Amino acid sequence: MDNYLIRNAKIVNNGLITHGFVLVRGGIIRAVGAGEPGAEQELAEIIDAGGSYLLPGAIDDQVHFREPGLTHKAEIATESKAAVAGGITSYMEMPNTKPQATSIEELEKKYTRASEVSMANYSFYLGATNDNMEEIRKLDPKRNCGLKVFMGSSTGNMLVDKPEALELIFAESPTLIATHCEDETTIQKNSKKARSEYGDDVPVSLHPQIRSEEACYLSSSLAVKLAKKHGSRLHVLHISTARELDLFEQGTDFGKKRITAEVCIHHLWFSEEDYERKGTLIKWNPAVKTAHDRDSLLAAVLNDKVDVIATDHAPHTIEEKQSKYFQSPAGGPMVQHALTAMLELVHRNKLTIEKVVEKMCHAPARLFGVKERGFIEPGLKADLVLVDMDQEWTVAHNNVLYKCGWSAFEGETFHSKVTHTWVNGKLAYREGLFNEMVRGERLEFETS
């Protein structure tokens, strides 16, 4: 039961591509070998990969699945299913739900719900506020991915803007601190200027000027300064500008690298030139900025200044997104198309498949200390993804799996496709069909 022998696969792991096989039994990778298997094939369902690429399941360190309280936009069940179809087998979800996950009690309710409905593996961030330090101190670093700090515009009281609160958080957080960095004062000043010129009809093309490079750098540099002062473990989310890259060091030694950075799919794909055709569908915070910023971020992925590629999956209904600029919420769905989009950059010779696996699978596992996941090695959990690198398909309304029903990639033709996804050794997705009985597990973390 749930034993698989995946043969004739190009196995991508630890910077190498090996033609061979993987044996899965009891949810665990039992053997990885070159060439053809021997006696390993007994009592296992044989999956002939036909030369397709076998990758570790991607680990997405930043999603918003909108449950509880915002389920008209998305649910844990629907979005985790879309993630699995896209090759993402584990996710870390954000606290700005309703109610907000700013207490351990509310956090544990989300874990309980995920255990009931999530097809992928899961962890949840606790949200910081100006006054919940007692809850932050209770965080168990072996059971939770981290603490989310909004150092910019946010929902409700989750903007942490008191200097004394920030100092205490950076000094005492027992877990990794993940930050959204945009300077609120700068954004408000730029918004006021835009309103004075355009009234309620501010064009979305001004989004990268309103949520500007300066706003990002002021906040990111403050976070880095605080982390260096207190020796904090800091992970800066969704870097969007070339200028911010100066704040980070190159390297992949996460035992020594205390300050790390993430870039998101949309900041590697779109630029300000795309606002004219995509409009508010590509309104994200931080904003999609210049082509120079996009290309610099891609270069930083290649030279290891940027450590992780993630999604910031943040769905809204199409009616919400099609509102005027200031009424249209920031964010969009991404988990179903993230891996495929990065593999498209492989087809365009801008990335290698080994680098995609490093930044979407290996690095998040090592950076967060995710236990027993992120690699294709004997003894680890069998989170695996089979990808046909030569299957062309076009994103269309009728093949979008998100509850919100739309994607900024609609009309885009990709040349790679996820065909199979295993979650904890169970074949959750095969050629468009789901095993609805599969449930993910709560992620565990190894801390130094």
N, C-alpha and C positions, 0 to 999 in steps of 0.2 A: 504494500500500500504506500503510495507516494514515494516510490523508489524509481529513479530515472537514471538512465545512462545517455548522456548527450555526447554523441560521437560526431566526428568529421566537422569539428568546429575550429574556428580561428579564435583562440582564447587570448583575450587582452588583459594582462595583469602585470603590475609592477614594471611598466615601461617596455614589456616584451609582448610579442605576438607569437603564439605557439600553436601549431596545428595538432589537435589531439582530442581528448575526451575528458569529461567530468562525470563522476559517479556521485549521485545523491541518494542517501538513505536516511530515513528518520529525521528529515529536516536539516541534515548536516552534509557538507561536502566531505565525502569519504576518500575520494581519490581524484587526482588530476594527473594526466599523463600525456606524453607525446605519442603520435601515431594512433594505431588501432588498439582497442582494449582486448584483454584476454578473458579470463574467467570472470572479470568484473561484471559482465553483462547478464549474469544469471539473476533471475528473479527481479528484473528491473525493466520498466518500459523504456524501449529504445527510441530516442529522438534523434533522427539523422539531421544534423544542422545543415548539410549540403554546402558546407564551406562558408556559412554565415558566421558573423562575429559574436562571440559569447563574452559579455561584459559583466562585471559585478553590478548589482542593483544600485542605481543612483541614490544618493542621500541628499535631500533638499533641506538646507538649514534655515529656510525662511518661507513659510506659507501662511496664508490667512484663509482658513476653511469656514469661518463665519458662524460657527456653532459654539455656544448658544446665542440666541437672540437676534441673529441676522440671517436666518435660514431662508428668507426669500431670495437671497443672493447665492447661497451655497450651503452645503452640509458636509460633515465629515464623511459620510457614506459616499456621496456623489463625487466629491473631489478626490478622495483616496482612490476610488475606482478609476477616475481619469488619470491619476498619477501612475497607477500600475500599468495602464495601457500605454503610457509614455515611457515606461522603463524606470520610474522612480519607485523604489520599494520601501523607503523610509523617509519620514518628514519630521520637521520641528516646527510647531505651530505657534502663532503669536497671540498675545494676551488681550488685544483690543476687541473683545467680543462684548456681549451684553448678557449678564454682568461681566465686567472686566475681571480677568484672572490676576488680581492683585493680592489675593490671599491664598494660603495653602489649601484652605477648604474649597474655594472655587476652582483652583488648579486641579485638585483630585477629582472633582466632578467631571472635568474634561477627560481625564484619563479613563474614568469609568465608562463614559459614553463611547470613547474610541474603542475600548475593549469589546463593546457590543456591535459596532458597525464598521470599523475601519478595515479596509482590505489591505492596507499597507501598515508597516511598523510606524510607531509614533512616539513623539515626545512633545512636551509643551513648556514654553517659557513662562516664568512668573513675570508679571509686569511691575516695574518700579513706579512709585509716585513720590511726591515730595515728603510723604509722611508714613510710609509702610516699612520702615527699616526693621521692625520686629519680625514681620513676615519674611523679609529677605534673609534674615539670619537663620531662619528655620529650613532653608532650602537644602536638600540633600544632594550633593554633587554627583553621587553615584546613581541617582534616580531621576535627575532632571537635567535637561540640556543647558540651561542657563537663565540669566536674568536679562530681560529686555528693558532698555532705557530709551525713551523717546526724548532726544535732545532737540526737538523741533515740533512743528504742529502735530497735534494728535487728537484723539477722541477723549472727551471728558476731562478728567484731572490727570491724565497720564503724561502730560508734558512736565518733565522734571526740569524746572528752571531756577530753583533756589540753589545758590552756590553751596550753602552749607549741606544741603541734601545730597548734591552730587559728590562733594568731598567724602561724606560718610559712606555713600554707596561704593565709591571706588576704593575706599579704605577697607571696607568690611565684607563685601560680597563674597560668599563662600564658593561661588561658581563663576564661570565665564560670564563676562558682561558683553552683551550684544547691543550696539547702539544704532539708532537712526539719527543721523547728524545733519541738521539744517538749522541755521540760526534764525530764530523766530523774529527778532527785531528787524533784521535785513529783509525778510520776506514781507513783513507788514509794511515796511517803507516802500518796497517795490510794488506791492499790491495797491497801495494808496495812489502812487504815481500813475499806474495803469488805469485805475478807476477815474482819476481826474481827466484823463485823456479820452477814454472810450466809454465811460459810464458802465452799464451792465453788459456791453457788447465787446468785452475784451477778447481779442482773437487768441486761440489756443497756441498759436505760434509764439506768443510772448511768454509762455510757460517757462522756458529755460532762462529768460531774463528775470522773471519774477522770483522763481526759486533758483537763484543764480549760482554761478561758480563761487562767488564770494560767500554766499550763505552756507554752502557746503563746506568750504575750507575753514571758515571761522569755527564752525561747530566740530568738524573732524579734528582740527588741530587742538581744540580744547580737550576733547576726549583723549587724544594721545598724550597731551600734557599731564592730565590727571592720572592716566594709567602709568606713566613713567614715574610720577611723583610717589604713587602708592604701591608700585609693583603689581598692578592689577593684571589679570588676564583679560585683554580687550579684543573684541572682534567687531570691526566696523563694517556694518552692512551696506549693501548697494552703493559702492563708490561709483560716482558718475562723472568725474572730471579728471583731466590729466594733471591738474595742479595738485590734487589730493595725493597723488601717487608719491610725491616727495616725502610724505609722512611715513612711508613704510619701507622696510628692508627686504631685500631679496633673500630667498632661501626656503627650504622645506623642512627644516629641523624644528618641529613643533614642541620638542622638549625644551628648547632654548628661546624660541620665537614667541615672546609674550604678547606682541601686538600684531594682529592679523587682519586681513581685509577680504571682503567678498565683492564680486561683481555679479550683476544679474543679466539674464538672457537679453532683455530688451535694450540694455545699455551697450551690449555687444552687437546688436542687430540694427536697431533704428538710429536715425540722427534727426536733427531739427528739420532737415529737408523733407521728412516724411509727414510732418504735421499737416501739410496742405492736402494730402490724399487720405490720411488716417484720422485727422482731427482729434477729438477727445478720446478716441479709442486707445491712443498711445499717451494719454495723460497719466504719468506716474509721478510719485514723489519718492526720491528726487527725480527731477525732470530728465527726460532724454535731451541730450545737449548736442554739441557740434560733431561733425564727422571726425574732426581732430581728436576730440575727447574719446569717441568710440574706438578709433584706431589705436590711440594710446592705451586704452584699457585692454584691448586685445594683445598689444605688445607686452603689457604687464602680466597678463596670463602666461604668456610664453616665457618670460624671464623670471617668473615666480615672485614678483612683487605682490601680485594678487593671488590669494591662496585658494579660493573656492569660487565655483560658478554655481549660482542658485537661481531661484525663480522670482521670489517675492510675489507668488501667486496670490492675487487679491481681487476676486471677482465682484462685479456689480451688475445689476440688470442693465440691459441695453437702453431701457428708458431713462435710467439714472445717468448713464454715460452720455446720452445725447442731449443733455441739458446744456445751458449756456456755461461758459468757462468757469465762473466761480461756483456754480451750482453742481457742476459735473464732478463726481468724486474721483479721486486719484486711484489708479490700480486697474489691473486686468488679469484675466485667467492665463495660466502659462504651463501648468504641470504636464499636460498631455503632449505638448509640442516642444518642450525645452530640450530634451536630449536629441530629438530629430533635428532641431534648428542648429545645434552645435555640430552635429554630424554633417549638416549641409555646408558648414564652414570647412569641414574636412574635405568635402568634394571640391570646394573652391580653393583648396590649398592654403587656407589661412590658419588651420589647426591640424594637428595629427590626431588620430583616434586614441593614441596612447595618452596625449595631453588631455583630451576630453575625459577619459577615464580617471586620470590623475586628479583633475579639478572637481569632478562631479561625484566620484566614488571614493578614491583613496584619501584625498586631502580632508574632506569633511569627517571621515571616520577617524583619522589620526588627530586632527585638530581638536575635535570634541572628545576624543577618547571613546568613541562608540565601541562597545564591546562585541567582538566576534563578527564584525560585518565590514563591508567595503572592499574586500579582496576575494579572489578565487583561490583559496588555499584549503587543504584538508584540515578538518576540525572546526571550520567556521560555519556560520549559518548559511544556508543555501539561498541567498538572495541573488538571483541571476537574471540576465536579460539577453535574449537572442535577437540580433539585428541583421536584417537583410540590407546590405549596403547598396544594392542595385534594384530596389523596388521603388518605382516612381509613384507618387500619389499627390493629390491636391487637397489642401484643407478647405472644407466646405461646410456650410451650415448643417448639413445632414450627417456629417461625421464628427461633429464637435460633441464631446461628452460632458462638458461642464454644465452644471445646473443652469447657469446664466444663459447658455445657448449660443455664445458668440466667441470669436477669437480675433485678435488683431492680425493673425496670420491667415485669415480667410482669403482665398485666392492664390496663396503661395503654393508652389509646387516643390515638394521635397523629393529627394532621390534615395532616401533610406527609410526603413520602416521597422518598428518594433514588432516582432512576430510572436514571441513568447516571453512571459515574465513569471518567474518563480519567487514566491514569498515564503521564507522559512521552509523551503523544500517542497512547497505545494504549488502546482501549476495553476496560477491564478488567472492567467490570460493566455489564450492560444488563438492566433489568427482571427481576431475580432470577437471571440467568445470568452465569457468570464465564468469562472467557478465562483458562484455567489456565496458559497459556504466558507471561503477562505477569510481568515481574520489575521491581522497583523499582531505583533507583540509590542509591549512597552520596551523602548530602548533602554539599555543599561550602559553605564559609563565607567571607564577606568580612569581614576584620578591619581596624579602623582603626589 
